[in-house]
């Protein structure tokens, strides 16, 4: 178990395969997969709403369209940054094995 560079972890989340590998490196592959699925479902749902109600939503449709592209990238980046920092902090703390005296 080695510390990870938070900046590289954030960059890795731009693409799905490297993002999943970044989550795997900090033992959060299940959560990372769930994040990608939820953000993809969000993008599909809001994209569908904006297409169906294009005329009724007016200027709000542009906000929804922009958020369709930003949110699926932003959410995994925020979580990978948070969890990578926690991962690095947990590695810095001494464990019971480190505290035991060696003979």
Buried (B, 14 or more C-beta within 10 A) or exposed (E): EEEBEBEEBBBBBEEEEEBBBBBEBBEBBEBBBEBBEEBEEBBEEBBEBBEEEEEEBEEEBEEBBEBBEEBBBEBBBEBBBEBBBEBBEEEEEEEEEEEEEEE
